[in-house]
Amino acid sequence: MTSATTMTTALPAEYRERLIRLAREVSFEAGARLFEEGRRADRFWIVRTGTVALDLHVPGRHPAVIESLGHGELVGWSWHFPPYTWHLGAEAMSPVRAWEFDAETVRTICAEDPEFGRAIAVWVGRVVAQRLHASRIRLLDLYAPYGSGGLT
């Protein structure tokens, strides 16, 4: 993930500090599931240390890892968009320390303060766009005749 989507780069200091005041520190052991695909998205995290894998359920197989997230990155964006259900699953690949946020609280503050809400929406939108782009590149690498390289 590019640094443009980490919280410290994507949010102005004033909004970053305001958001962090809403956080609680949590830890996950390696192998712990943060959330499951299709379940209610009622919280989100910013990774402080460790690695979290986003994965997709594959019937009869282990979940397929879609992306790995590390320091400063947003884990979970489904909390921001109705119907507030996870589109993927997430698992701690190593011991993880993170800031955890209650989604409803953050959505309420976003609604009460449109400037803060816009900053959060732009940040989450950038994360979604970047992850969509990264998924597209991986699909090209897997299935396109010449991978994701440029045409000559």
SVG drawing of the C-alpha trace seen along z (x, -y; Angstrom):
<svg xmlns="http://www.w3.org/2000/svg" viewBox="-27 -21 35 49">
<polyline fill="none" stroke="black" stroke-width="0.4" points="0.0,0.0 1.3,-3.5 2.0,-5.9 -0.7,-8.2 -3.3,-6.0 -1.8,-5.7 -3.6,-7.7 -0.6,-9.9 -0.3,-11.0 -3.9,-11.0 -5.4,-13.0 -4.5,-16.5 -2.9,-16.5 -6.0,-18.2 -8.3,-15.4 -5.8,-12.6 -5.5,-13.8 -9.3,-14.0 -9.7,-10.5 -7.0,-9.0 -8.7,-10.4 -11.6,-8.1 -9.3,-5.0 -8.6,-2.3 -5.4,-0.2 -5.9,3.5 -3.6,6.4 -4.1,9.6 -2.0,12.7 -0.8,14.2 -3.7,16.2 -6.4,14.2 -9.4,13.3 -10.3,9.6 -13.5,10.1 -15.2,12.4 -16.7,11.8 -20.4,11.0 -20.5,10.1 -21.5,6.7 -18.8,4.0 -19.0,2.2 -15.4,1.2 -12.1,0.6 -8.4,0.5 -5.2,-1.3 -2.2,1.0 0.5,-0.2 2.8,2.9 2.5,6.2 0.8,7.4 -2.8,8.1 -3.9,10.1 -7.1,9.4 -8.6,12.6 -11.4,14.0 -13.4,17.1 -12.9,19.9 -15.3,22.9 -13.4,26.0 -10.0,24.2 -8.1,21.9 -9.0,18.2 -7.1,16.6 -4.9,13.7 -5.8,10.6 -3.6,8.0 -1.2,7.6 -1.4,4.4 1.1,2.9 2.1,-0.1 -0.3,-3.1 -2.7,-1.3 -6.5,-1.2 -7.9,2.3 -11.6,2.3 -13.5,-0.2 -16.9,1.5 -17.9,-0.3 -18.1,-3.5 -20.6,-2.4 -24.1,-0.9 -25.0,1.9 -22.0,2.0 -21.0,5.6 -17.4,6.9 -16.5,7.7 -13.5,9.7 -12.0,11.3 -8.9,10.3 -6.4,12.2 -3.3,11.2 -0.3,12.7 2.0,11.8 1.3,10.2 -0.5,7.0 -1.0,3.8 -3.6,1.5 -5.9,-1.4 -9.5,-0.2 -12.4,-2.6 -16.1,-2.2 -17.7,-2.7 -21.0,-4.2 -19.2,-6.8 -17.0,-7.8 -19.9,-8.0 -21.9,-10.1 -19.0,-12.6 -18.6,-12.7 -22.3,-13.6 -22.0,-16.3 -18.9,-17.9 -19.0,-17.9 -15.3,-19.0 -14.1,-16.1 -16.5,-13.8 -15.3,-14.8 -11.6,-14.3 -12.5,-10.8 -14.5,-10.0 -11.7,-11.1 -9.2,-9.0 -11.4,-5.9 -12.2,-6.5 -8.5,-6.6 -7.9,-3.4 -10.7,-1.7 -9.4,-3.1 -5.9,-2.0 -6.9,1.5 -9.1,1.9 -6.1,0.8 -3.8,3.3 -6.4,6.1 -6.6,5.2 -2.8,5.5 -2.8,8.8 -5.5,10.1 -3.6,8.9 -0.5,10.7 -2.5,13.9 -4.6,13.9 -3.5,11.5 -1.2,12.9 1.6,10.4 1.0,9.6 0.6,6.1 3.5,4.8 3.1,2.0 2.4,2.7 5.3,2.3"/>
</svg>
